[in-house]
Amino acid sequence: MEYMKLTEDNLEKAHICCAISSNKDPQVIAKKGWLKERFADGLVFLRADARGKCFIEYIPAEKAWAPIDAPDYMHINCFWVSGASKGHGYANDLLDACIADAKAQGKAGISVISSEKKKGFLSDPKYLQYKGFLPCDTAAPYFTLLYLPFSEDAVKPVFRPQAKKPELAAEGFTLYYTSGCPFTAKYVPLIETLAQAKGIPFEKRKIETLEQAQNAPMAWTNYGLFYDGTFVTHEILSEKKFERLCETLL
């Protein structure tokens, strides 16, 4: 398999794996715009030179849109190999490329936000631990911060305090999100419309700066849904899933 590193020069023509569509799709527009702004911060988006979900996205942890303290680490934003791409060693190739890049830059190790058990939109903890990643911190209700240190004396990354116990003083739904995941461009407006139709208070708070992301009140900044101040989910909800959630909560 050949791999392609996205850059400002090829971003316009290349697909971004998780949203394979035309550049007129709002999901593609949002994600590519977000990527373009992050390249100057050292972000790398490496994908298989084929159609399908097979890529890794990483960035120096100091510039990661995550409420973590991981000095001198490389942080994996997203790592996704699925469908026909599974079972061929591509995940190993992508992770090995990230590790080699981090070591070449003199990093202390690699960090990644996962979960106690496999959950959608988060990297598989079982695979990562098989590859040598260790748990170093947790955040409610189910997030785990994993790290792969390059030396025995490497400092362990940690979640920032405000992310460890996600809670708000708010009524109804409050949704934090970024354009770091293209699907928010489609599904945030859909569930906002549904909530309004049901007469449920709904406030969306788009995270648009590094500072906002690193001080976010939950561990996963791409998408964090609260209800009456309690964290509900990081998983991007379709209309049907939001309907089911409303039936459970109301």
N, C-alpha and C positions, 0 to 999 in steps of 0.2 A: 504494500500500500504506500502511495505517495502522500505527503502531508503538505498543507499550505498554511503559511503564516499570513494572516490578514494585516494589511497596512493601509495607510491613507491612499496609496497609489492603486491598490487593487480592490479596495472595499466596495466601490460602487458596482463593480461587475460580479463580485463573488457573493455566494449565498452564505447565510450564517447558521446553517445546520438546524437550529431549533425552529426557525421560521423560514421555510423554503418557499418563497413567493416572489412576486414582482416588487420592484423598488417603489411602487405606488401604494403598496399595502402599508397601512399606518403602523402595524407591528414592526415591519422591516425598517421603516423610516425612523421610528423611535429608537430601536436597538442600534442601528448603524450610526445614528447621531450621537448616542451615548458612547459607543465604542470610539468614535473619532475623537471625542473630547478626552478620552482616557489614554490614548496612545502616548501622549506627551508625559504621562505619569508612569510609563513603563509597562502598560498592560500588553499582554500577549494573548492573542486568540489563534490557537493552532487547531486546524481541523483536517480531517481526511479529505483527500482530493476526490470526493465522490458525494453523491446525494445521500442524505441521511444524517441522523443524529450521532455524530462521532467527532467530539471536540473537547478541548480543555481551554479554559480561560483563567489566566492568573496575572497577579500584579504585586509589586512590592507592598508588604502589609501596611506600611505607613500611609499608603495611598488607597488602601482597600476601603470600599464602601461597606464597612462592617464595624460594629462597636466592639472592637478587640484591641488589645495592646499586645503586639507581637513584633518588638523591635528587631530589625535586621532579618526578618523572615520574608519568604515569598508566600503569598496567600492565594489559594485556589478559589476563584469566584464560582466557577461552574465546571463540572466535569461530567460529561454525558455520553455514554456509548450505549446504543439500544438498537432494537430491530435486527436487521440483517447484518449489522456491524458487530454484533456480539459474537464471542466465541472464536475470534481470529487473532487475538493478541493485540488488537489495536489500543485497548485501554492501557496495556503495559507500555506500548510505544509512546503514547501521549504523556503518561505519567513520567516515564524515564526522561523524556525530553524536558519536562518541567524541572525535574530534579537536576539534570545536567546544567540547565540554564541557571538555576538558583545557585548551584555550587560555583559555576563560572563567575557569578557576580559576588561571590564571597558571602552568601547568606548563611544565617545560622541554622536554617531549616525551612520546612514548609508547614503551613497551617491550613486548615480547612474546616468549615462548619458542617457538621453532619447531625446525626440523631442517634438515639439509643437503639432504635430499630429502623430498618429502611423505610423512608418516606419519600413521597414524590417531591421533585425539585431539589432534593438534597443528595449529595454523593453517598454512595453505598458504604456504610460503616464496616460491613463485613469484609468487603474487598480491600478497603483502605487499611484495616488492621492486619489483614493478610500480607499487605505490602510493607508492613512495619510501622504504620502510624499508631500513635498512642493517645489515649484520652488525657487531656490536661485541664479541662474545665467544663462546667455544665451551666446551662441557663434554662429556667423554666419555660414551658412545661416539659420539653423533651429534647432540647438541643444539646449537642456535645461538640466541644471544640477539640479537634484532633491535631496532633503535630508529629512531624518526622524530623527529629533533631539530627544535625550532622556531626555533633560532638556530645560527649557525656555531660559537659558543663553548660550546654545551651539553656538559656532561660526559657521557662515554659510560658507560652502565650496564655492570656486570660481574657475573658469577657469583661467589658467595662461594667461597673456596678449597676447602672440603671437598666442594663439589658438582662440581668440575671433574674429579676423578678418583674416581668412586664405587666404594668398596670397603668390605668389612666383615670382621671376624674372626668368622665364623660358619659353621656347617655346615648343609647342607640348604638349604631355601628360607627366605628372610626377606622378608617383604612389608610395605613401608610404604604407607600409603594414607590418604586423607581422605574426608570426605563432600562435598567440593567437586565430585566427579563422582557422580551418583546411581547409576551402574552398579556401584560398589564394594559397595553394600549387598546386591546380589544375588550378584555373582560372587566376592567374597572368600570367603564361607562355602562356596561350591561347590568351589572348588579346594582349600580347606583340608581339606574332607572327603575329596576324592580323594587328596591327599597322605597323609593319615592312613591311608587304606585301603591305600595302597602301602607303608606303613611308612617314608615319607620324612620326616625332621624338617622341621617347618613352623612358623615363628613369625610371627605377624602383629603389626605395630606401628602402631596407628592414631595418626596425627598429629592432635592435638586442640587445639593452641594455635598462635598466631602465632609464638611463639618457637621451638617445635619445628619448624615449617614452614621458617622462615628459616635454621635450622641443620641442615636435613635433609642426608643424605649423598648426595643425587642431585639433578639439576636439576629434575625434574618431580615434584612432591609428591603429586599426586592418586593416583598408583600407581607404585610402583617395586619390581620383583621382582628379588631377588638369589638366586644359587645358589652355595653354598660361598664366599660373600663377593664373588662377581663379579656385577656388574650384568647383568641379562638383558634386561629390557624394561620400557617404560613403558605398553605397550598392555594394556588390561584383557582378560584371557584368559577365554574360554568354556571349558566342560568339554573340548570336542574339541581346542581349541588347547592347553590345558594337557596333555592326553594326548600330543599330538604333541611338545610341548616335552620332556616326560619321556622319550620315546623317543629324542630327540636327546641329552639330557644324561646319561642313565643307561646 
